[in-house]
């Protein structure tokens, strides 16, 4: 699992040495000559950013805020019970903040593969400037191959990429030692004094520029938390402290040592650190490593998407489980190719890693600040001393805000790009969430109480059809609209009726013993509530099979039943209270193109009958 975590989780932060120190050094030089003190200040700043933000905050503290093994923004929202918060309450506002944080991961996901792969391929220009025109086409080709490979699953990718990343970190460490030996004086940067002293003696805007560039060294750290459900807390911590952190520190200090001896190497200190004979093999190896770097964020986006769909923040989409023996190994085709389009658009629009550096960091720093805030609320909810939480999380929140402010100065240099993507995703999430509530209210106005169903079954049905019918119900009370339509048009009922509702709980996994809750309304009419966690695949057929095996649904042959499913058409109306009508139109479009209920919930296709219903919102 540790090897798999190396291949999936740490690719992004593991390839930051390609561009992070270079950008920070350029900001420190601010167009002039790079001084000895500036190099030590930058190296010290990067070291302590890694220690405070990644090692202390994420690895030791944030990873503790798991929802039964799952991490990420959506898991935090589930822990805080923000999903069903009443409008106007603090939890409802918290939901908006959390969904913005979740959307930021999508913006980050578009930039990470672009800047990572571009920075590696640009290594060709160090010895052969004439190859500059091929950098973008080669980058595009590599990224297309990466996104095509996603359908194999993160488990497959982790097994292949894990050993490669282990070799990559070994190379980082070796290059770093090679540089440090030539200028051991760089080890003085281990003291935080150099970072602090250097920053306070610079002009305000220069200090902010250096902080924003140095932040590139910790981007990718959020994948530790987002991908925790894939590999577990212990393997992620072990991989970081035993392999990643030592290798990264050695490499950054090696690059800094090179700049101390020769400041003219500032254009690409990473590749200049390598002996000339190994330069092109290092470029090739870097390209492979940056492909892996992109995997960390992509797998995190897949995990986030699944959680968001299950908790009702996004429309239903096709989710493929790529392995039967590991939970969380998924592939979401639509998200994969939308992310691919955004990433390729970033490469073609910005063209160089230097230009993309302006777009990188702003979304990640804001996401980190939101994560720190939500984790603090979870800690208080779990009974930790509020004063202790305010001191500890407040300290890290201040650091996050400083880094976000530093990155904000790059808003018009490209920082707008991930923020625009995040704003679009957050708007879709909030629109979908509000639309779902309006639809449920419209259903509630049309839904009959159970007493009417009993009256119909006893006195008003002209006949009872042989066999069993299963009606899918969106609510655990009342009569499904599909059943109301069936009785209205046919004036009959089956001998046995099963009303099935799927409830997604705020826990990632629900045990099989607690899966099916069965109650009898009257003889021949049974209600079944299937409980699933937000990281599980909610399959009605498997749930009913389990209920039959447990003896809760005796006498039912699942191969000889008919499933009746409501198919709703949303009609936006200006005279019905709700959202602006254009937002309701957008919701209706999303609802029409969402995965159909029968397919999403695993209902056997040949046994499905759909009843159409129009709902005005």
C-alpha positions in Angstrom: 0.0 0.0 0.0 2.9 2.3 0.7 4.3 1.6 -2.8 0.9 2.3 -4.3 0.7 5.6 -2.4 4.0 6.6 -3.8 2.6 6.1 -7.3 -0.7 7.8 -6.8 -0.5 10.3 -3.9 3.0 11.7 -4.1 3.6 12.2 -7.8 2.5 15.8 -7.7 4.5 17.1 -4.8 7.4 14.8 -5.8 7.8 16.6 -9.1 7.6 20.1 -7.6 11.5 20.4 -7.6 11.2 20.7 -11.4 9.9 24.2 -11.0 9.3 25.3 -7.4 12.8 26.5 -6.4 13.4 28.0 -9.8 10.3 30.2 -9.6 11.1 31.2 -6.0 14.7 32.1 -6.9 13.5 34.2 -9.8 11.1 36.0 -7.5 13.9 36.6 -5.0 16.3 37.9 -7.7 13.4 40.2 -9.0 15.3 40.8 -12.3 18.8 41.2 -10.8 21.6 39.0 -9.5 20.7 36.3 -7.1 22.5 36.9 -3.8 23.9 34.3 -1.4 21.4 35.3 1.3 18.5 35.1 -1.2 19.4 31.5 -2.0 19.6 30.5 1.7 16.3 32.4 2.4 14.5 30.6 -0.4 15.8 27.1 0.6 14.9 27.7 4.2 11.4 28.9 3.3 10.7 25.8 1.2 12.0 23.5 3.9 9.9 25.0 6.6 6.8 25.1 4.3 7.2 21.3 3.8 7.7 20.8 7.5 4.8 22.9 8.8 2.2 22.5 6.0 2.8 19.0 4.8 4.5 17.1 7.7 2.8 18.7 10.7 -0.5 20.0 9.4 -1.5 17.4 6.9 0.4 14.2 7.8 0.0 14.5 11.6 -3.1 16.5 12.1 -5.5 16.7 9.1 -5.2 12.9 8.4 -6.8 12.4 11.8 -10.0 14.1 10.6 -11.2 11.0 8.7 -14.8 9.8 8.2 -14.2 6.1 8.9 -11.1 6.0 6.7 -12.2 8.5 4.0 -10.7 12.0 3.7 -11.3 15.1 1.7 -13.6 18.1 1.8 -16.8 16.1 1.2 -15.9 13.7 4.0 -15.5 16.7 6.3 -18.9 18.1 5.3 -20.4 14.7 6.1 -18.8 14.7 9.5 -20.3 18.1 10.2 -23.8 17.0 9.0 -24.0 20.0 6.7 -25.8 18.2 3.9 -29.3 18.5 5.3 -28.8 21.8 7.1 -31.7 24.2 7.2 -31.4 27.3 5.0 -30.0 30.3 6.8 -28.2 28.3 9.6 -24.5 28.3 10.1 -24.3 24.7 8.8 -26.0 25.8 5.6 -23.3 28.5 5.1 -20.7 25.9 6.0 -22.0 23.7 3.2 -21.5 26.5 0.7 -17.9 27.1 1.9 -17.3 23.3 1.7 -18.6 23.0 -1.8 -16.5 25.9 -2.9 -13.5 24.0 -1.4 -14.5 20.9 -3.3 -14.8 22.8 -6.5 -11.3 24.2 -6.0 -9.9 20.7 -6.4 -11.3 20.5 -9.9 -9.5 23.8 -10.8 -6.3 22.4 -9.3 -6.8 19.2 -11.2 -6.8 21.1 -14.5 -3.5 22.9 -13.8 -1.4 20.1 -12.1 -1.0 17.8 -15.1 -0.3 20.8 -17.4 2.5 22.4 -15.4 4.0 19.1 -14.3 4.4 17.6 -17.8 5.3 20.9 -19.4 8.1 21.5 -16.8 9.6 18.1 -17.6 9.5 18.4 -21.4 11.0 21.9 -21.2 14.2 20.2 -20.0 14.9 19.6 -23.7 15.5 23.3 -24.2 18.4 23.4 -21.7 20.9 21.8 -24.1 18.9 22.2 -27.4 16.9 25.5 -27.6 16.0 24.5 -31.1 13.6 21.9 -29.7 11.4 24.6 -28.1 8.6 24.3 -30.8 8.1 20.6 -30.0 7.5 21.1 -26.2 3.8 21.8 -26.4 2.9 19.0 -29.0 4.8 16.4 -27.0 3.1 17.6 -23.8 -0.3 17.3 -25.4 0.4 13.8 -26.6 1.6 12.6 -23.2 -1.4 14.0 -21.5 -3.8 12.4 -23.9 -2.2 9.1 -23.2 -2.5 9.6 -19.5 -6.2 10.4 -19.6 -6.8 7.4 -21.8 -5.1 5.2 -19.2 -7.4 6.2 -16.4 -10.0 3.5 -17.2 -7.5 0.9 -15.9 -8.0 2.2 -12.4 -5.7 3.7 -9.8 -4.8 0.3 -8.4 -3.3 -0.7 -11.8 -1.6 2.6 -12.1 -0.3 2.5 -8.5 1.3 -0.9 -9.0 3.1 0.3 -12.2 4.0 3.8 -11.0 4.9 3.0 -7.4 8.3 1.4 -8.1 9.0 4.2 -10.7 8.3 6.9 -8.1 10.5 5.1 -5.6 13.3 5.3 -8.2 12.4 9.0 -8.9 12.8 9.9 -5.2 16.1 8.1 -5.1 17.3 10.1 -8.1 16.1 13.4 -6.4 18.1 12.5 -3.3 21.2 11.5 -5.3 21.1 14.8 -7.3 20.7 16.7 -4.1 23.6 15.1 -2.4 25.7 15.7 -5.5 24.9 19.5 -5.2 25.3 19.8 -1.4 28.8 18.2 -1.5 29.9 21.1 -3.7 28.6 23.8 -1.4 28.0 22.4 2.2 27.4 26.0 3.4 23.8 25.6 2.1 23.0 23.5 5.1 22.8 26.7 7.1 19.3 27.1 5.6 18.1 24.4 8.0 17.5 27.3 10.4 14.2 29.1 10.0 16.0 32.3 10.8 17.1 32.6 7.1 13.6 32.4 5.8 12.2 34.9 8.3 15.1 37.3 8.1 15.1 37.3 4.3 11.4 38.0 3.9 11.2 40.9 6.4 14.1 42.7 4.7 12.4 42.7 1.3 9.9 45.0 -0.1 6.3 43.9 0.6 5.4 43.0 -3.0 8.7 41.1 -3.4 8.2 39.1 -0.2 4.7 38.2 -1.4 6.0 37.1 -4.8 8.6 34.9 -3.1 6.0 33.3 -0.8 3.7 32.6 -3.8 6.5 30.9 -5.7 7.7 29.0 -2.7 4.2 27.7 -2.2 4.6 25.6 -5.4 6.8 23.3 -3.3 3.8 22.1 -1.2 1.1 21.9 -4.0 0.1 18.3 -4.2 0.1 17.9 -0.4 -3.7 18.0 -0.4 -3.8 14.7 -2.3 -2.6 13.0 0.9 -6.0 13.8 2.5 -8.1 13.4 -0.6 -6.7 10.0 -1.4 -6.6 8.6 2.1 -9.5 6.3 1.4 -7.5 4.6 -1.4 -4.5 3.6 0.7 -5.0 4.4 4.4 -3.5 6.7 6.9 -0.4 4.6 7.9 0.9 3.9 4.3 0.5 7.6 3.4 2.4 8.7 6.5 5.1 6.1 6.0 5.7 7.0 2.4 6.0 10.7 3.3 8.4 10.6 6.3 10.5 7.6 5.1 10.9 8.4 1.4 9.4 11.6 0.1 10.3 14.3 2.6 14.1 13.3 2.9 14.4 13.1 -0.9 12.7 16.5 -1.5 14.7 18.3 1.1 18.0 16.9 -0.2 17.1 17.9 -3.8 15.9 21.5 -2.9 19.1 22.0 -0.9 21.2 20.6 -3.8 19.6 23.1 -6.2 20.2 25.9 -3.7 23.9 24.8 -3.4 24.2 25.0 -7.2 22.8 28.5 -7.2 25.3 29.5 -4.5 28.2 28.4 -6.6 26.7 29.7 -9.9 23.7 32.0 -9.8 23.5 32.0 -13.6 22.0 28.5 -13.4 18.7 30.1 -12.3 16.9 29.3 -15.6 16.7 25.6 -14.8 18.7 24.6 -11.7 17.0 21.1 -11.5 18.4 19.9 -14.8 21.7 21.8 -14.4 22.2 19.9 -11.2 22.5 16.7 -13.3 25.8 15.7 -14.9 25.8 16.5 -18.7 26.0 12.9 -19.7 22.8 12.0 -17.9 20.9 15.1 -19.0 18.6 13.5 -21.6 17.9 10.4 -19.6 16.8 12.7 -16.7 14.5 14.6 -19.1 12.9 11.3 -20.1 12.6 10.1 -16.5 11.1 13.5 -15.5 8.5 13.1 -18.2 7.5 9.7 -16.7 7.5 11.1 -13.2 5.3 14.1 -14.2 2.8 11.7 -15.8 2.6 10.1 -12.3 2.3 13.5 -10.7 -0.9 14.1 -12.7 -2.3 10.9 -11.3 -2.4 12.1 -7.7 -4.9 14.9 -8.5 -6.9 12.9 -11.1 -7.6 10.0 -8.6 -8.5 12.6 -6.0 -11.0 14.2 -8.3 -12.6 10.8 -9.1 -13.0 10.1 -5.4 -14.4 13.6 -4.8 -16.9 13.2 -7.6 -18.2 9.9 -6.3 -18.7 11.3 -2.8 -20.4 14.4 -4.2 -22.8 12.3 -6.3 -23.8 10.0 -3.4 -24.4 12.9 -1.1 -26.5 14.8 -3.7 -24.1 17.6 -4.7 -23.7 16.5 -8.3 -26.0 14.8 -10.9 -25.7 11.0 -11.2 -22.9 9.9 -13.5 -21.6 6.6 -14.7 -19.0 5.3 -12.2 -17.0 2.3 -13.1 -15.4 0.3 -10.3 -12.1 -0.9 -11.7 -11.5 -3.7 -9.2 -13.6 -5.9 -7.0 -11.2 -6.4 -4.1 -10.4 -2.7 -3.2 -12.9 0.0 -2.2 -12.4 3.3 -3.9 -10.8 2.2 -7.1 -13.1 4.0 -9.6 -13.1 5.6 -13.0 -15.6 8.4 -13.9 -15.6 8.7 -17.7 -17.3 12.1 -18.0 -15.1 13.8 -15.4 -12.0 12.2 -16.9 -12.6 13.7 -20.3 -13.8 17.1 -19.0 -10.7 17.3 -16.9 -8.7 16.3 -20.0 -10.2 19.1 -22.0 -9.5 21.7 -19.3 -5.9 20.5 -18.9 -5.2 20.5 -22.6 -6.8 23.9 -22.9 -4.4 25.2 -20.1 -1.3 23.8 -22.0 -2.4 25.3 -25.3 -3.4 28.7 -23.8 -0.4 29.3 -21.5 2.3 27.4 -23.4 5.1 27.4 -20.8 5.5 26.3 -17.2 6.5 29.8 -16.2 3.2 31.1 -17.5 1.3 28.3 -15.7 3.2 29.1 -12.5 1.1 32.2 -12.3 -2.1 30.2 -12.5 -0.9 27.5 -10.0 -1.2 27.8 -6.3 -4.1 30.2 -5.8 -6.7 27.4 -5.9 -4.6 25.1 -3.8 -3.9 27.7 -1.1 -7.6 28.6 -0.7 -8.5 24.9 -0.6 -5.9 24.3 2.2 -7.4 27.2 4.2 -10.9 25.8 3.9 -9.7 22.3 4.9 -8.0 23.8 8.0 -11.2 25.6 8.9 -13.5 22.6 8.5 -11.0 20.3 10.3 -11.1 22.7 13.3 -14.9 22.4 13.5 -14.7 18.6 13.3 -12.1 18.6 16.1 -14.4 20.7 18.3 -17.4 18.5 17.4 -15.3 15.5 18.6 -14.7 17.0 22.0 -11.3 18.6 21.7 -10.7 21.7 23.8 -11.9 24.7 21.7 -9.0 26.8 23.0 -6.5 24.2 21.9 -8.2 23.9 18.5 -8.2 27.6 18.0 -4.5 27.9 18.9 -3.4 25.0 16.7 -5.7 25.3 13.7 -5.6 29.1 14.0 -1.8 29.0 13.6 -2.1 26.9 10.4 -5.1 28.9 9.2 -3.0 32.1 9.4 -0.2 30.4 7.4 -2.8 29.3 4.8 -4.2 32.8 4.5 -0.7 34.3 4.1 0.1 31.9 1.3 -3.3 32.6 -0.3 -2.7 36.3 -0.2 0.7 35.8 -1.7 -0.8 33.8 -4.5 -3.6 36.3 -5.1 -1.2 38.8 -6.6 -1.0 36.3 -9.5 -4.7 36.5 -10.2 -4.3 38.4 -13.5 -1.2 36.4 -14.5 -3.3 33.2 -14.8 -4.7 32.7 -11.3 -8.1 33.4 -12.8 -8.1 30.2 -14.8 -8.4 27.6 -11.9 -10.7 30.0 -10.0 -13.0 30.3 -13.0 -13.2 26.5 -13.3 -13.8 26.2 -9.6 -16.5 28.9 -9.7 -18.3 27.0 -12.5 -18.2 23.7 -10.6 -19.3 25.3 -7.4 -22.2 27.0 -9.2 -23.3 23.7 -10.7 -23.1 22.0 -7.3 -25.2 24.7 -5.6 -27.7 24.8 -8.5 -28.1 21.0 -8.4 -28.4 20.9 -4.6 -31.1 23.6 -4.7 -32.9 22.0 -7.6 -33.0 18.6 -5.8 -34.7 20.3 -2.9 -37.3 22.0 -5.1 -38.0 18.7 -6.9 -38.5 16.9 -3.6 -40.9 19.6 -2.5 -42.8 19.2 -5.7 -43.0 15.5 -5.2 -44.2 16.0 -1.7 -47.1 18.1 -3.0 -48.2 15.2 -5.3 -47.3 12.3 -3.1 -50.2 10.4 -1.5 -50.0 9.3 2.2 -49.8 5.6 3.0 -53.4 5.6 4.2 -54.6 6.3 0.7 -52.6 3.3 -0.6 -54.1 1.1 2.0 -57.6 2.4 1.2 -57.0 1.8 -2.6 -55.6 -1.8 -2.0 -58.5 -2.8 0.3 -61.5 -1.1 -1.4 -60.8 0.5 -4.8 -58.8 -2.0 -6.8 -60.9 -4.0 -9.3 -58.3 -6.8 -9.3 -54.9 -7.9 -7.9 -52.4 -9.0 -10.6 -50.3 -12.1 -9.9 -46.6 -11.6 -9.1 -44.5 -9.0 -7.4 -43.9 -5.4 -8.4 -41.1 -3.2 -7.0 -41.6 0.5 -7.1 -38.6 2.8 -6.5 -39.4 5.6 -4.1 -37.4 8.7 -3.5 -38.7 9.2 0.1 -39.1 6.7 2.9 -42.7 7.8 3.6 -45.7 8.2 1.4 -46.6 6.6 -2.0 -44.1 6.7 -4.9 -45.4 8.8 -7.8 -44.9 5.8 -10.2 -47.3 3.7 -8.1 -49.9 6.5 -8.0 -49.7 6.7 -11.8 -49.9 2.9 -12.2 -53.1 2.7 -10.1 -54.6 5.8 -11.7 -54.3 4.3 -15.2 -54.8 0.6 -14.6 -57.1 0.5 -11.4 -55.3 -2.7 -10.3 -52.4 -3.7 -8.0 -50.1 -6.6 -7.9 -50.5 -9.3 -5.3 -47.3 -8.2 -3.7 -45.9 -4.6 -3.7 -42.4 -3.7 -2.5 -41.6 0.0 -2.1 -37.8 0.5 -2.3 -35.9 3.6 -1.1 -32.2 4.0 -1.2 -30.7 6.2 1.5 -27.1 7.4 1.3 -25.8 7.9 4.8 -23.1 10.3 5.9 -20.7 7.4 6.7 -18.5 6.0 4.0 -19.5 2.4 4.4 -22.6 0.6 5.9 -22.3 -3.0 7.0 -24.4 -5.7 5.3 -26.1 -6.4 8.6 -27.5 -2.9 8.6 -28.2 -2.7 4.8 -31.9 -3.6 4.5 -34.6 -2.2 6.8 -37.9 -3.9 6.1 -41.4 -3.0 7.4 -44.9 -4.3 6.3 -47.5 -1.6 5.6 -50.3 -4.1 5.2 -50.4 -7.7 4.1 -48.9 -7.8 0.6 -47.4 -4.3 0.7 -43.8 -4.0 2.1 -41.5 -1.1 2.4 -37.7 -1.7 2.1 -35.1 1.0 2.9 -31.6 0.2 1.7 -28.8 2.0 3.5 -25.5 2.7 1.7 -22.4 4.7 2.6 -21.3 7.5 0.4 -18.3 5.5 -0.9 -20.4 2.4 -1.7 -22.1 1.5 -5.0 -25.9 1.7 -4.2 -27.2 -1.4 -6.1 -30.9 -2.2 -5.5 -30.7 -5.7 -6.9 -27.8 -6.7 -4.6 -29.6 -5.0 -1.7 -32.8 -7.0 -2.3 -30.8 -10.2 -2.8 -29.2 -9.6 0.6 -32.6 -8.9 2.2 -34.0 -12.2 0.8 -30.9 -14.1 2.0 -31.3 -12.7 5.5 -35.0 -13.8 5.5 -36.4 -10.3 5.5 -38.3 -10.8 2.2 -39.5 -14.4 2.1 -41.2 -15.8 -1.0 -39.8 -13.4 -3.6 -38.2 -14.6 -6.8 -36.0 -11.6 -7.9 -35.7 -13.0 -11.4 -39.5 -12.8 -11.8 -40.4 -9.4 -10.7 -41.0 -6.0 -12.4 -39.4 -2.8 -11.4 -41.5 0.4 -11.9 -39.4 3.5 -12.0 -40.6 7.1 -12.2 -39.0 9.3 -15.0 -39.5 12.9 -14.2 -39.6 15.8 -16.6 -38.8 19.1 -14.9 -40.8 22.1 -16.0 -39.3 25.5 -14.8 -42.0 28.0 -13.9 -41.7 31.7 -13.0 -44.9 31.6 -11.0 -43.7 28.8 -8.7 -41.3 29.9 -5.9 -37.8 28.6 -6.3 -34.6 29.7 -8.1 -34.4 32.1 -11.0 -36.0 30.5 -13.9 -32.8 30.3 -15.9 -31.1 28.4 -13.1 -34.1 26.1 -13.0 -33.6 25.6 -16.7 -30.0 24.7 -16.1 -31.1 22.2 -13.4 -33.6 20.7 -15.8 -30.9 20.2 -18.4 -28.6 18.5 -15.9 -31.4 16.3 -14.7 -32.3 15.2 -18.3 -28.7 14.2 -18.9 -28.0 12.5 -15.6 -27.6 8.8 -15.4 -31.0 7.2 -15.4 -32.2 5.9 -12.0 -32.5 2.3 -13.1 -29.0 2.2 -14.5 -27.4 4.1 -11.6 -29.0 1.9 -9.0 -28.2 -1.4 -10.8 -31.8 -2.5 -11.6 -31.9 -5.3 -14.2 -32.6 -3.6 -17.5 -35.0 -6.2 -18.9 -37.2 -6.0 -15.8 -37.8 -2.2 -15.8 -40.9 -0.2 -16.7 -40.9 3.6 -16.5 -43.7 5.9 -15.7 -43.3 9.5 -16.8 -44.3 12.4 -14.5 -44.1 16.2 -15.0 -42.9 18.3 -12.1 -43.2 22.1 -12.0 -40.6 24.0 -10.0 
